[in-house]
Structures are given as C-alpha cells and as structure tokens.
Amino acid sequence: MSYDNLGNVKTRTEGALRVEDAFIGAIDATESRISTYIYDAAGRQVKTLHPSEYFYDAQLDALNNYQGRNESRQIPTE
C-alpha cells in the first residue's frame, strides 16, 4: 500500500492468485491488481479506481456531505 501525507491510502496492490474450480480447472491471474483512491482537499475519498476497469465517484451535496456514489466503467481504447 502507499499513503499520502495525511495517512490516506493512495494505492492498494493485490497479488496474483490461482483459482481452482471443479468444473473449469485452474485459472491463473498472474498479474497483480492495483486499486487507486483519490481524495478531495479535506481528505475525503471521492473516487476509487479498480483494476477491473470500474470506478466510483462520490456524490456530495452543497455542503460536501457524502450522498452516495456513481459507478462507471472505463472502456479500453486499445
């Protein structure tokens, strides 16, 4: 994990894994996956970027109170 100057988690790396399934056998996910967390100036988490190409934006009201989140999917351009 990496942290910013306020102690907030900036990134989290999940290691590679091997999944065993009785029907399809073993699956190797050989690449590690990194999630990234973005914060506003007050230190509140406002965005989460997941390695699965999904990200979440925080919905804030006029007083910057958390109201929920929007989920979006990034579309690869390659």
C-alpha positions in Angstrom: 0.0 0.0 0.0 1.0 3.6 -0.5 -0.2 6.5 1.6 -0.5 10.3 1.1 0.8 12.9 3.6 -2.5 12.7 5.6 -2.2 8.9 6.0 -4.9 8.1 3.5 -4.4 5.0 1.3 -3.5 6.1 -2.2 -3.0 2.7 -3.8 -3.5 -0.9 -2.8 -1.9 -3.8 -4.7 -3.4 -7.2 -4.6 -1.1 -10.1 -5.6 -1.5 -12.6 -8.3 -3.7 -15.6 -7.5 -4.6 -19.1 -8.6 -8.2 -20.2 -8.5 -9.1 -23.9 -8.6 -12.6 -24.7 -9.9 -14.0 -28.3 -10.1 -15.7 -27.6 -13.5 -13.2 -25.5 -15.4 -9.9 -26.4 -13.6 -7.2 -24.0 -12.5 -7.1 -20.3 -13.6 -4.0 -18.2 -13.1 -4.4 -14.5 -12.6 -0.7 -13.8 -13.0 -0.8 -10.0 -12.9 -1.1 -8.1 -9.7 -4.0 -5.6 -9.5 -3.7 -2.1 -8.2 -6.7 0.0 -6.8 -6.2 3.7 -6.6 -8.0 6.1 -4.2 -8.5 9.8 -4.8 -9.3 12.4 -2.1 -10.5 16.0 -2.0 -8.6 18.8 -0.3 -10.4 17.9 3.0 -9.1 14.4 2.9 -12.5 12.7 2.0 -12.3 9.8 -0.5 -14.1 11.0 -3.7 -13.0 8.4 -6.3 -12.0 4.8 -6.4 -10.3 3.3 -9.5 -10.5 -0.6 -9.5 -8.3 -2.7 -11.8 -11.4 -4.3 -13.2 -11.9 -1.0 -15.2 -14.7 0.2 -12.8 -14.5 3.4 -10.9 -16.7 5.1 -8.3 -17.3 8.8 -7.9 -18.6 10.1 -4.6 -21.8 12.2 -4.8 -21.6 15.2 -2.5 -24.3 17.7 -1.5 -23.7 21.5 -1.5 -22.1 21.2 2.0 -19.8 18.4 0.8 -21.6 15.7 2.7 -21.5 12.2 1.2 -24.8 11.3 -0.5 -23.9 8.1 -2.4 -21.8 7.1 -5.3 -21.9 6.8 -9.1 -20.4 3.6 -10.7 -18.9 3.8 -14.2 -16.9 1.5 -16.4 -13.8 2.6 -18.3 -13.7 1.3 -21.8 -10.2 0.4 -23.0 -9.2 2.2 -26.2 -6.7 -0.4 -27.5 
